[in-house]
Amino acid sequence: GGADDDALQLARGVAGGLLALVAHQLSRSWQIQRLFLGQAEVKPGFYFAPTPRNAAVAAACPALAPGYYERQGTPWLWNGDFTTFFPFISMNCAPVNYRRRWIRAGDGERVATDWTFPAGGFDPEKPVVLILHGLNGGSDEAYILDMVPRLLERGWTCVVMISRGLMNTPIESGNCFNGARTSDVHAAVRMLQKSVGALGAPIAAVGFSMGGVVLSNYCGTYGDPEKRREVSGEVPPFGLEAAVNLSGCIDCVKNSRCVYSRTVWQPFLAYQLKETFVGRFADLFASKGLDVHEVVKGHVVDVTDFDRETIVKVYDYEDTDDYYRDMSLAYHDRVRHVAKPVLWLHATDDPIIDCDSFAPGIKAAAEGQENLFFAISKTGGHVGFPLGWWPVPRRWEYMTTATVQFVEAAIDASGKQ
């Protein structure tokens, strides 16, 4: 009857309205916008200046070809949140037997480096790779414990540099962590140049996440010969033959505008920062004039909040943008000074580092800066890139494959191997 028809029509209207509401909300989802609507300034692709050398490097890196990872990835981990989170809760790695060695940084601070050698011992014909871990990390991070044995099997020597204050290392100089400080990396590279480099071994570097931010900035800062000039007047050659940045960033100002990262993922990172730095070094921060209790309060929610209340004040930056410009390759003409091939491997659905922050670098490559390579996949997440239908046995294999292919291709192109 009429009443039944009216009820059916009402039900259809309600169902249609709910579906429209769901569709509307999904269309506003950052992950949906990135994956299915293509709403990103930086699109998937392999970007580099079109030179004969670069063409040869790209040809030797099939894992970086557009679409390669998408065909190999884990289809049921369908967005960047899943491909970031799942590896960290499901993948475990055996510990690595490191030997700790300390180096002296420019301000007198002792910086820890953890060394490990292939089964046959140091081979000067194989690369020595300096590894920079992520925020709050160390040489025992699972993604590093996965990569290092794979590199050792190839005869590479691995050296992990520990950021100041992490892995229970002391801060003796009073100068705490600063993401814009590249002098510690330079001290490590100079040590490698004078030791394994003097024996003929090519030196490369790999940076994960925050380590990639620092490594990118280092390549642009110390690519300038005047920055490398020593007290004696000597200007040593740039120490790296190649560098690889895995889920790093070159424009931290732009990344700080990514609302999704700041609201979904950064609160967890900020909580870790409070524990790692404020918890252990409360007296140090207090001696710098900081109100430690203010730093740990609830209004310090994300990493930008933490940086504003700590690093900006300790190092007298004007604001977080001033700090982020100081730590980013994209500013102060640093991109022009990158002197050796550098790869950035990134996913458009990375929920922590916005792929759009690579736009200045891709533009510089298009304008002829031949040492910049950007491999941007559609999926993969942040330091994720799981492989196959069940990715646990292969863990973070893809990042090592991409790293090895690029480093070996870059060294071959330079005639060093």
URFEN-V885069 format. One record per pair of residues at least 4 apart in sequence whose C-alpha atoms are under 6 Angstrom apart, sorted by sequence separation. I is the first residue (numbers start at 1). J is the second residue. D is the distance in whole Angstrom. If there is no record, write none. Layout:
i->I j->J d->D
i->I j->J d->D
This chain:
i->12 j->16 d->6
i->13 j->17 d->6
i->20 j->24 d->6
i->31 j->35 d->6
i->32 j->36 d->6
i->33 j->37 d->5
i->34 j->38 d->5
i->69 j->73 d->6
i->80 j->84 d->6
i->82 j->86 d->6
i->87 j->91 d->5
i->104 j->108 d->6
i->105 j->109 d->5
i->117 j->121 d->6
i->133 j->137 d->6
i->144 j->148 d->6
i->152 j->156 d->5
i->165 j->169 d->5
i->192 j->196 d->6
i->193 j->197 d->4
i->194 j->198 d->5
i->197 j->201 d->5
i->207 j->211 d->4
i->208 j->212 d->5
i->212 j->216 d->6
i->217 j->221 d->6
i->218 j->222 d->6
i->219 j->223 d->5
i->229 j->233 d->6
i->230 j->234 d->5
i->260 j->264 d->6
i->261 j->265 d->5
i->262 j->266 d->5
i->266 j->270 d->6
i->272 j->276 d->6
i->273 j->277 d->6
i->274 j->278 d->5
i->275 j->279 d->5
i->277 j->281 d->6
i->278 j->282 d->5
i->286 j->290 d->5
i->307 j->311 d->5
i->308 j->312 d->5
i->311 j->315 d->6
i->312 j->316 d->6
i->318 j->322 d->6
i->320 j->324 d->6
i->365 j->369 d->5
i->380 j->384 d->6
i->387 j->391 d->5
i->404 j->408 d->6
i->34 j->39 d->5
i->63 j->68 d->6
i->77 j->82 d->5
i->104 j->109 d->6
i->117 j->122 d->6
i->133 j->138 d->6
i->151 j->156 d->5
i->165 j->170 d->5
i->192 j->197 d->6
i->196 j->201 d->6
i->207 j->212 d->4
i->222 j->227 d->6
i->229 j->234 d->6
i->285 j->290 d->6
i->300 j->305 d->5
i->312 j->317 d->5
i->317 j->322 d->6
i->329 j->334 d->6
i->364 j->369 d->6
i->380 j->385 d->4
i->386 j->391 d->5
i->411 j->416 d->5
i->412 j->417 d->5
i->33 j->39 d->5
i->77 j->83 d->6
i->104 j->110 d->5
i->165 j->171 d->6
i->222 j->228 d->6
i->229 j->235 d->4
i->300 j->306 d->6
i->317 j->323 d->6
i->325 j->331 d->6
i->329 j->335 d->6
i->411 j->417 d->6
i->103 j->110 d->6
i->228 j->235 d->6
i->348 j->355 d->5
i->365 j->372 d->6
i->103 j->111 d->5
i->102 j->111 d->6
i->102 j->112 d->5
i->102 j->113 d->6
i->101 j->113 d->5
i->308 j->320 d->6
i->100 j->113 d->6
i->164 j->177 d->6
i->100 j->114 d->4
i->99 j->114 d->5
i->98 j->114 d->5
i->99 j->115 d->5
i->98 j->115 d->5
i->98 j->116 d->5
i->45 j->66 d->5
i->139 j->160 d->6
i->138 j->162 d->6
i->128 j->156 d->6
i->127 j->156 d->5
i->128 j->157 d->5
i->129 j->158 d->5
i->130 j->159 d->5
i->131 j->160 d->5
i->132 j->161 d->6
i->342 j->371 d->6
i->347 j->376 d->5
i->126 j->156 d->5
i->128 j->158 d->6
i->130 j->160 d->6
i->341 j->371 d->4
i->342 j->372 d->5
i->343 j->373 d->5
i->344 j->374 d->5
i->345 j->375 d->5
i->346 j->376 d->5
i->347 j->377 d->5
i->348 j->378 d->5
i->349 j->379 d->6
i->340 j->371 d->6
i->343 j->374 d->6
i->347 j->378 d->6
i->350 j->381 d->4
i->270 j->302 d->5
i->347 j->379 d->5
i->349 j->381 d->6
i->350 j->382 d->5
i->212 j->245 d->5
i->270 j->303 d->5
i->347 j->380 d->5
i->118 j->152 d->5
i->267 j->301 d->5
i->347 j->381 d->6
i->213 j->248 d->5
i->267 j->302 d->5
i->182 j->218 d->5
i->204 j->240 d->5
i->212 j->248 d->4
i->213 j->249 d->5
i->266 j->302 d->5
i->118 j->155 d->5
i->203 j->240 d->5
i->204 j->241 d->6
i->206 j->243 d->6
i->266 j->303 d->6
i->203 j->241 d->6
i->204 j->242 d->5
i->205 j->243 d->5
i->206 j->244 d->5
i->207 j->245 d->5
i->208 j->246 d->5
i->209 j->247 d->5
i->204 j->243 d->6
i->206 j->245 d->6
i->209 j->248 d->4
i->117 j->157 d->5
i->262 j->302 d->6
i->116 j->158 d->5
i->115 j->158 d->6
i->115 j->159 d->5
i->114 j->159 d->6
i->114 j->160 d->5
i->113 j->160 d->5
i->113 j->161 d->4
i->93 j->142 d->6
i->113 j->162 d->6
i->112 j->162 d->5
i->93 j->145 d->6
i->109 j->173 d->5
i->253 j->321 d->6
i->253 j->324 d->5
i->252 j->324 d->5
i->127 j->201 d->6
i->129 j->203 d->6
i->131 j->205 d->6
i->134 j->208 d->5
i->127 j->202 d->5
i->128 j->203 d->5
i->129 j->204 d->5
i->130 j->205 d->4
i->131 j->206 d->5
i->132 j->207 d->5
i->133 j->208 d->5
i->134 j->209 d->5
i->135 j->210 d->5
i->124 j->200 d->6
i->125 j->201 d->6
i->127 j->203 d->6
i->129 j->205 d->5
i->131 j->207 d->6
i->134 j->210 d->5
i->252 j->328 d->6
i->124 j->201 d->4
i->134 j->211 d->5
i->251 j->328 d->5
i->133 j->211 d->5
i->250 j->328 d->5
i->105 j->184 d->6
i->132 j->211 d->5
i->250 j->329 d->5
i->251 j->330 d->5
i->250 j->330 d->5
i->105 j->187 d->6
i->261 j->351 d->6
i->261 j->352 d->5
i->242 j->340 d->6
i->244 j->342 d->6
i->245 j->343 d->6
i->241 j->340 d->6
i->242 j->341 d->5
i->243 j->342 d->5
i->244 j->343 d->5
i->245 j->344 d->5
i->246 j->345 d->5
i->247 j->346 d->5
i->255 j->354 d->6
i->242 j->342 d->6
i->255 j->357 d->6
i->254 j->357 d->6
i->251 j->357 d->5
i->220 j->329 d->6
i->217 j->328 d->6
i->217 j->329 d->5
i->216 j->329 d->6
i->221 j->334 d->6
i->224 j->337 d->5
i->220 j->334 d->4
i->223 j->337 d->5
i->220 j->335 d->6
i->223 j->338 d->5
i->223 j->339 d->5
i->220 j->337 d->5
i->220 j->338 d->5
i->219 j->338 d->5
i->247 j->382 d->6
i->247 j->383 d->6
i->180 j->326 d->6
i->180 j->327 d->4
i->179 j->327 d->6
i->242 j->407 d->6
i->147 j->400 d->6
i->80 j->349 d->5
i->80 j->350 d->5
i->80 j->351 d->6
i->83 j->380 d->6
i->84 j->381 d->5
i->83 j->381 d->5
i->84 j->382 d->5
i->84 j->384 d->5
i->80 j->381 d->4
i->83 j->384 d->5
i->91 j->392 d->6
i->64 j->375 d->6
i->73 j->386 d->6
i->74 j->387 d->5
i->42 j->356 d->5
i->73 j->387 d->4
i->74 j->388 d->5
i->41 j->356 d->6
i->72 j->387 d->6
i->73 j->388 d->5
i->74 j->389 d->5
i->49 j->365 d->5
i->72 j->388 d->6
i->48 j->365 d->5
i->49 j->366 d->6
i->49 j->368 d->5
i->49 j->370 d->5
i->48 j->372 d->6
i->48 j->373 d->5
i->47 j->373 d->6
i->47 j->374 d->5
i->46 j->374 d->6
i->46 j->375 d->4
i->45 j->376 d->5
i->44 j->376 d->5
i->44 j->377 d->5
i->44 j->378 d->5
i->63 j->402 d->6
i->61 j->405 d->5
i->61 j->406 d->6
i->60 j->409 d->6
i->57 j->409 d->5
